Amino acid sequence: MLNKLEVLLKKVSIIALFLLFVMTVGFFDFKDSVAVNLDMPIDETYLDEIVENKIDINFDELGTMKASWYGPKFHGKNTANGEVYDQYSFTAAHKKLPFGTMLKVTNPENGKFVVVRINDRGPYIKGRQLDLSKSAALALGMMDEGVIKVNVEKVVLPTYL
């Protein structure tokens, strides 16, 4: 039953995204688009403004962790921080990291990575340090293995934000 519901939700999501795209394109006036002349020199003041407004994101290496994933059985139930677990979001469970911590998780076997937010506690199986949402696991390409070693970095945003 849950698999049929998942398929239905995916189809509805795809249709909704398609409709949103069609509506957006329909309201966009292409004749007002600006053509860019690549031979024209770059306006230095504009370039300075872009550089001034950039956000420096740094990463603190947390090392290699054994990661698993969890999904259907917990979907819609409360997580340890009180929010409802959504297996389609990019979240994770860790035993000690503070809620809200953002992690860059990389699968060293294929180079794929995701950024997840800690919103739950676990995993509670010996030897595992990180439990990823189903979507994060899909994006990392680890669904078949179920448990893999991942490289983990903490996302560090600047303090001036």
N, C-alpha and C positions, 0 to 999 in steps of 0.2 A: 504494500500500500504506500509506504513512504517513497519508494523508488518512482512510482507513478506520480506522486505529488511533486517530487523533485523535478521530474521531466516537465510537468505542467508548469511549474514555477519558472523553469529556464525558458520555456517557450513564451510565456507571458512576458518575461523580462526582455527577451529578444524583440518581441513585437513592440513593446513599449519604447525600447531604444530606437527602433526603426521609425516609429511614429514621431518621436521627439526629433529625430534627424530630419525627417520629411518636413515637419512643421518649421524647424529652424531654417532649413534651406528655402522653404517657401516664403519666409518673412525677410530673408536677406536680399538686399538689392545689389545685384552684381555690377550694375552700371556705375555705382558709386565706389567700386573698388579702385585702389590706387596701384598703378603699374610701377614697378621698381626698375630704375635704370641702373644696371650693375656697373656701368662705366663711370657713373657719377661718383665723385669723391665723397667719403663719409663725413658727415657733420660731426666735428670733434665734440661739440657741446652735448649732442645727443648721446654719443658714445660714453662721455664722462658720466652722464645721468644714469645710463644702464649700469655702469661699473659701480657707481655709488649705491645703487639700490639692490645689489646682489646680496644673497644670503649665503654665508659660509656655513656649510654643514660639515661637521667633523665626525669621525668614528673612533670609538675606543674599543680596541680588540678585547673581546671576552674569551676568545679561544674556541676550541672545538667542543661541541656538545652532541649528545645522542638525542635525536628528535624523532618523535612519533606524531601522529595526527589523530584528532577526534572530531566527530561530526554528528551524524544522524541521531544517535542515541541521546545527545545532549542539546540538539537544536531546539531553541525556544525555551530552554530552562535557564534559571538564573546562574550567573557566574559568581565567583567569590567576591567581586567588587560590586555586585548588585545589579549589573546590567544583564539584559537577556542575551544569551549566547546565540550568535548568528554564524552558522557554519560557512556562509558565503562572504563573510568579512575577513579581513586580514588581521587576525588576532592570535594570541598565544597564551599558554599557561606556563608559569615558572614558579618554583617553590618560594623563592626569596626576593626576586627583583620587584621593585615598587610598581604598583598599578600605574599605567600610563607610560611606562618606559617603552621607547621605540627601539626596535632591534632590526638590524639588517641581517638577514639569514641567507647564507649562500650554500647551495649544493655544490661541493667541490667536484663531483663526478661530471656535471654538465655545465657548470658556470652560472646557472640560473639563480637569481636572488629575489627576495621579497623584503618588504618592510612591514613588520607586524607590531601591534601594540599589546602589551601585557595587560590582560583584563581578568585573569583567572589564576588559580593555584593548581599545581600539579606539575608534571605527571606523577602518579603514585605507584609506578612500576619501577622496581629497582634497576638502576643503571641508566635511566632516562632523565634528561634534564629539561627538556622542552617539549611541550605538546602544542602542535600547530593546528589552526583551523583547517577545515577541508579545502577551502579555496587556496590557502597558502601552500598546502601540500600539493595540490594540483599544479600550481604555478611553478613549484620547485621540481616537479616531475618525480615525486616520491610515492605516489599512490600504490604502485605495485609492490615496492619493497616494504612500505609501512613504517619501517624504522631505518633511519640513516644517520650518518655523522654529518654535521653541518658546521660551517664556520659562522661564528656569531660576533657581531659588532654592535655596540650601543650607539645609537644616533645621538649626537650632541649638537644641539642648536645653540647659537650665540645667546649670551645673556641679555643683550640689548633688545631682544624681541618682546 
